[in-house]
Amino acid sequence: MLLDAATFPGVVVCCRPLAVLELEQNARQGGRQRNDRIIAAPAAARRPPMALTERVRDELVAFFHAATLFEGKDVRVLGWNDADAAEALVDRASGRR
């Protein structure tokens, strides 16, 4: 979630998807598996969400690489997709489609 303020663990924030970062990583039982990341912004933000410029996208990719650096997951970026693809991913995961 892209938010310019701190929150606390367990706080639920209604969000809207902005994009999806499509990733692949090592699976626990061998092989490779998808582990896409949905980039979202609060639905009731007072300011418009930050633009996902190339620089912001690069920073997000670097963050997700760093977050798995010592876990041996060998994360590979497959690409970016738009808000509609992120919404469809949420729908599939929640059983709405």
N, C-alpha and C positions, 0 to 999 in steps of 0.2 A: 504494500500500500504506500503510495506517495503522499506524505503528509508532512507539513512543515511545523508540526507541534508534537510534543511527546504524549504518549498514552501509557496506560498501565497494563500489565498482563491480565488477560481475561476480559478486557473491554471489547465490546462488540461495536463495530462501526459499519453502518450500512454503506456499501461502496458500489461503484459502477466500474466495469472493466474498461481499460484504455487500450490494452494490447496483450499479446501473449508471446513470451519468449520460449521458443521451442528448443528443448534440450534433450540430449541423450546421455546416458551414463551407464557404468557397469552395473549389472544386475547382481543381487546377492547370490543367486544360484548359478551364476555364469551367464555369459552372453551380454547383451545390451538391452536397456529399457528406456522408454521415454519418461521424462520427468519435467514436463512443461511448467512454466511459472506464469501466473496471471498477474499482470501489473494493473493495479486499480487505484482509484481515487475516491475519497469520501463523496457520497451522493449529495450531501447537503453542505458542501464546502462554501465558505464565504467568498473565496477567490477561485477563479477558474484553475483547473489543474495545470501543473507545469507541462509544457510541451515535451513530447518525447523526441527531442532533437537527436541527431546522431551522437553528440557528446553524452547526453543523458543515457542513451541506449548503451554506449560503450562503458559507461560507469556501472550500469546495472549488470552487464555481462561480467565485468571485472569483479563485482561484488559476489555474484553467484559462483564464479571460479574460486575466489578466495574462501568462501564459506565451506567449500568441499575440499580444499587443498590438502588437508591432512587425513582425509578419509579414504583416499585411493579410489575415488569414483570416476576419474578420467572423464570429466564433463566435456561434451562437445556441443557447440551451438549449431543448431540446424537452420535457424532463421527467426524472423519476427513475423507476426501476423497481427491483424487489426482487432478492433474492439468487437466486431461481430464474431470473429473466430474465438475470442476469449469468452464471450457470452455463450456460444455453442458448447465450449468445453465445460463451462459451469453447468449448463443444462444437462449434458451427458453424465457428468459426475454425480449430479443430484437425482438422476433418474427421470428428469422431465422430458427427455427425448429418447 
